[in-house]
Amino acid sequence: MDERRLGLEYDSDQWHSSTKQQLKDETRRTELDALGRHIISVRRTDLWGSYPALELAVGGFLCQDPRLPRRW
């Protein structure tokens, strides 16, 4: 059985833009990674920008090509 675990975490500009919060987020993600949970940080531009960064990151983790273009 495959034990890979993937989580997506939305980092809003309001709550995740300070250096202190970014360090706290990175520490938490490092701890989760040690437990076998890979967390991909998602920002507004990843969802609404023209470059498919989110699709490529998830596809890379799953070893699959993303379905492009976006459908939203």
C-alpha distances in whole Angstrom, upper triangle without the diagonal:
4,6,9,12,15,18,22,25,28,31,34,37,39,37,35,38,39,38,38,35,33,33,32,29,28,28,26,24,24,23,20,19,19,16,14,15,17,20,22,26,28,31,34,34,31,31,35,35,36,33,30,28,26,24,24,22,20,19,19,16,14,16,18,22,23,25,29,31,30,31,33
4,6,9,12,15,18,22,25,28,31,34,36,33,32,34,36,35,35,32,30,30,29,26,25,25,23,20,21,20,17,16,16,14,11,12,14,17,19,22,24,28,30,31,27,28,31,32,32,30,26,25,22,21,21,19,16,16,16,13,11,13,15,19,20,22,26,28,28,29,30
4,6,10,13,17,19,23,25,29,32,33,31,29,32,33,32,32,29,27,27,26,23,22,22,20,17,17,17,14,12,13,11,8,9,11,14,17,20,22,26,29,30,26,27,31,31,32,30,26,24,22,21,21,18,16,17,16,13,12,14,17,20,21,24,27,29,28,29,30
4,7,10,14,16,20,22,26,29,30,28,26,29,30,29,29,26,24,24,23,20,19,20,18,15,15,15,12,10,12,10,6,7,8,11,13,17,19,23,26,26,23,23,27,28,29,26,23,20,18,18,17,15,12,13,13,9,9,12,14,18,18,21,24,26,25,27,27
4,7,10,13,17,19,23,26,27,25,23,26,28,27,27,24,22,22,21,18,17,18,15,13,14,13,10,9,11,9,6,5,6,8,11,14,16,20,23,24,21,21,25,26,27,25,21,19,16,16,17,14,11,13,13,10,10,13,15,18,18,20,23,25,24,25,25
4,7,10,13,16,19,22,24,22,20,23,25,25,25,21,20,20,19,16,16,17,14,11,13,14,10,10,13,11,9,6,5,6,8,11,13,16,19,20,17,17,21,22,23,21,18,16,13,13,14,11,8,11,11,8,9,13,14,16,15,18,20,22,20,22,22
4,6,10,13,16,19,21,18,17,20,22,22,22,19,17,18,17,13,14,15,12,10,13,13,10,10,14,12,11,7,6,5,6,9,10,14,17,18,15,15,19,20,22,20,18,15,12,13,15,11,10,13,14,11,12,16,17,18,17,19,21,22,20,21,21
4,7,10,13,16,18,16,14,17,20,20,21,17,16,17,16,13,14,16,13,11,14,15,12,13,16,16,14,10,9,6,5,6,7,10,13,14,12,12,16,17,19,18,15,13,9,11,13,10,9,13,14,12,13,16,17,18,16,18,19,20,17,19,18
4,6,9,13,14,12,11,14,16,17,17,14,13,15,13,10,12,14,11,10,13,15,12,13,17,16,16,12,10,7,6,5,6,9,11,14,12,12,15,17,20,18,16,14,11,14,16,13,12,16,17,15,17,20,20,21,19,21,21,22,19,21,19
4,6,10,11,10,9,12,15,17,17,13,12,15,14,11,13,16,14,13,16,18,16,17,20,20,19,16,14,10,9,6,5,6,8,11,10,10,13,15,18,17,16,14,11,14,16,14,14,17,18,17,19,22,22,22,19,21,21,21,18,20,17
4,7,8,7,5,8,11,13,14,10,9,13,12,9,12,14,13,12,16,17,16,17,21,21,21,17,15,12,10,6,6,5,8,11,10,11,14,15,18,18,17,14,13,16,18,15,16,20,20,19,22,24,25,24,22,23,23,23,21,22,20
4,5,6,6,8,11,14,14,11,11,15,14,12,15,17,16,16,19,21,20,21,24,25,24,21,19,15,14,10,8,6,7,10,11,12,13,15,18,18,18,16,15,18,20,18,19,22,23,23,25,27,27,27,24,25,25,24,21,22,20
4,6,6,5,9,12,13,11,11,15,15,13,16,19,18,18,21,23,22,23,27,27,27,24,22,18,16,12,11,8,8,10,12,13,14,15,18,19,19,17,17,20,22,20,21,25,25,25,27,30,30,29,26,27,26,26,23,24,22
4,6,6,9,12,13,11,12,15,15,14,17,19,19,19,22,24,23,25,28,28,28,25,23,20,18,15,14,11,11,14,16,16,17,18,22,22,23,21,20,24,25,23,24,28,28,28,30,32,32,32,29,30,29,29,26,27,24
4,6,8,11,11,8,9,12,12,11,14,16,15,16,19,20,20,22,24,25,26,22,21,17,17,13,13,11,12,15,16,17,18,20,23,23,23,21,20,23,25,22,23,27,27,26,29,31,32,31,29,30,30,30,27,28,25
4,6,8,9,6,6,10,9,8,11,13,13,13,16,18,18,19,22,23,23,20,19,15,14,10,11,9,11,14,15,16,18,18,22,21,21,19,18,21,22,20,21,24,24,23,26,29,29,29,27,29,28,28,26,27,25
4,7,9,7,7,10,11,11,12,15,16,16,18,20,21,22,24,26,26,23,21,18,16,12,13,10,12,14,15,17,18,18,21,21,22,19,19,23,23,21,23,26,26,25,28,30,31,30,28,30,29,29,27,28,26
4,5,5,6,9,10,11,12,14,15,16,18,20,21,22,25,26,27,24,22,19,18,15,16,14,16,17,19,21,22,22,25,24,25,22,22,26,26,24,26,29,28,28,31,33,34,33,31,33,33,32,30,32,30
4,6,5,6,9,10,10,12,14,15,16,18,20,21,23,25,26,23,22,19,18,15,17,15,18,19,20,22,24,23,26,25,26,22,23,26,26,23,25,29,28,27,30,32,33,33,32,34,33,33,31,34,32
4,6,5,6,9,10,11,13,14,16,17,19,20,22,23,25,23,21,19,19,16,18,17,20,21,22,24,26,26,29,28,28,25,24,28,28,25,27,30,29,28,31,33,34,35,33,35,35,36,33,35,33
4,5,5,6,9,10,11,12,14,15,16,18,20,21,23,20,19,16,16,13,15,14,17,19,19,21,23,23,27,25,25,22,21,25,25,22,24,27,27,25,28,31,32,32,30,33,32,33,30,32,30
4,5,5,6,9,10,10,12,14,15,16,18,20,21,18,17,14,14,11,13,12,16,17,17,19,21,21,24,23,23,19,19,22,22,19,21,24,23,22,26,28,29,29,28,30,30,30,28,30,28
4,5,5,6,9,10,10,12,14,15,17,19,20,18,17,15,15,13,16,16,19,20,20,23,25,25,27,26,25,22,21,25,24,21,23,26,25,23,27,29,30,31,30,32,32,33,31,33,32
4,5,5,6,9,10,11,12,14,16,17,19,17,16,14,15,13,16,16,20,21,21,23,25,26,29,27,26,23,22,25,25,22,23,26,25,23,26,29,31,31,30,33,33,34,31,33,32
4,5,5,6,9,10,11,12,14,15,17,14,13,10,11,9,12,13,17,18,18,19,22,23,25,24,23,19,18,21,22,18,19,23,22,20,23,25,27,28,26,29,29,30,28,30,28
4,5,5,6,9,10,10,12,14,15,13,12,10,11,10,13,14,18,19,18,20,23,23,26,23,22,19,18,21,21,17,18,22,20,18,22,24,26,27,26,29,29,30,28,30,29
4,5,5,6,9,10,11,13,15,13,13,12,14,13,16,18,21,23,22,24,27,27,29,27,26,22,21,24,24,20,21,24,23,20,24,26,28,29,28,31,32,33,31,34,32
4,5,5,6,9,10,11,13,11,11,10,12,12,15,17,21,22,21,22,26,26,29,27,25,22,20,23,23,19,19,23,22,19,22,25,27,28,27,30,31,32,30,32,30
4,5,5,6,9,10,10,8,8,6,9,9,13,15,19,20,18,20,23,24,26,24,22,19,17,20,19,16,16,19,18,15,18,21,23,25,24,26,28,29,27,29,28
4,5,5,6,9,10,9,9,9,11,12,16,18,22,23,21,23,27,27,29,26,24,21,19,22,21,17,18,21,19,16,19,21,24,26,25,29,30,31,30,32,31
4,5,5,7,9,9,10,10,14,14,18,21,24,26,24,25,29,29,31,29,27,24,22,24,24,20,20,23,21,18,21,23,26,28,27,30,32,34,32,34,33
4,5,5,7,5,7,8,11,13,16,19,23,24,22,23,27,27,29,27,25,22,19,21,21,17,17,20,19,15,18,21,23,25,25,27,29,31,29,31,30
4,5,5,5,5,7,11,13,16,19,23,24,21,23,27,27,29,26,23,20,18,20,19,15,15,18,16,13,16,18,21,23,23,26,28,30,28,30,30
4,5,7,9,11,14,16,20,23,27,28,25,27,30,31,32,29,27,24,22,24,23,19,19,21,19,16,18,20,23,26,26,29,31,33,32,34,34
4,6,9,11,15,17,20,24,27,28,26,27,31,31,33,30,28,25,22,24,23,20,19,21,20,16,18,20,23,26,26,29,31,33,31,33,33
4,6,10,13,16,19,23,26,27,24,25,29,29,31,28,25,22,20,21,20,17,16,18,16,13,14,17,20,22,23,26,28,30,29,30,31
4,6,10,13,16,19,22,23,21,22,25,26,28,25,22,20,17,18,18,15,13,16,15,11,13,16,18,21,21,23,26,28,26,27,27
4,7,10,13,16,20,20,17,19,22,23,24,22,19,16,14,15,15,11,10,13,12,9,11,14,16,18,18,21,23,25,23,25,25
4,6,9,13,16,17,15,16,20,20,22,20,17,14,12,14,14,10,10,13,13,10,13,16,17,19,18,20,22,23,21,23,23
4,6,10,13,14,11,13,16,16,18,16,14,11,8,11,11,8,8,11,11,10,12,15,16,17,15,18,19,20,18,21,20
4,7,10,11,9,11,14,15,17,15,14,11,9,12,13,10,11,14,14,13,16,18,19,19,17,20,20,21,19,21,20
4,7,8,6,7,11,12,14,13,12,9,7,11,12,10,11,14,15,14,17,19,19,19,16,18,18,18,16,18,16
4,5,5,7,9,10,13,12,12,10,9,13,14,13,14,17,18,18,20,22,22,21,18,20,19,19,16,18,16
4,5,5,6,8,11,12,12,11,10,14,16,15,16,19,20,20,22,24,23,22,19,20,18,18,15,17,14
4,5,5,5,8,9,10,9,9,12,14,14,16,18,19,20,22,23,22,20,18,18,17,16,14,16,14
4,6,6,8,7,7,6,6,9,10,10,12,14,15,16,18,19,19,17,14,15,14,14,12,14,13
4,6,9,9,8,8,7,9,12,12,13,15,17,18,19,21,19,18,14,14,13,13,10,11,9
4,7,9,9,10,10,12,14,15,16,18,20,21,22,23,22,20,16,16,14,13,10,12,9
4,6,7,9,10,12,13,14,16,17,19,21,22,23,21,19,16,16,14,12,11,13,11
4,6,9,11,11,13,15,16,17,18,21,22,22,20,17,15,14,11,10,9,12,12
4,6,9,9,9,12,14,14,15,18,19,19,18,15,12,13,11,10,10,13,13
4,6,5,6,9,10,11,12,14,15,16,14,12,9,10,8,8,8,12,12
4,6,5,6,9,10,10,12,14,15,14,12,10,12,11,12,11,15,15
4,5,5,6,8,10,11,12,14,13,12,9,11,11,12,11,13,13
4,6,5,6,8,10,11,12,10,9,6,8,8,10,9,12,12
4,6,5,6,9,10,10,9,7,6,9,10,11,11,15,16
4,5,5,6,9,10,10,10,9,12,13,15,14,17,18
4,5,5,6,8,8,9,8,11,13,15,14,16,17
4,5,5,6,5,5,5,9,11,13,13,16,17
4,5,5,6,7,8,12,14,16,16,19,21
4,6,8,10,11,14,16,19,18,21,22
4,5,9,9,12,15,18,18,20,21
4,7,9,13,15,18,18,21,23
4,6,9,12,15,15,18,20
4,7,9,12,13,15,18
4,6,9,9,12,14
4,6,7,9,12
3,5,8,11
4,6,9
4,6
4
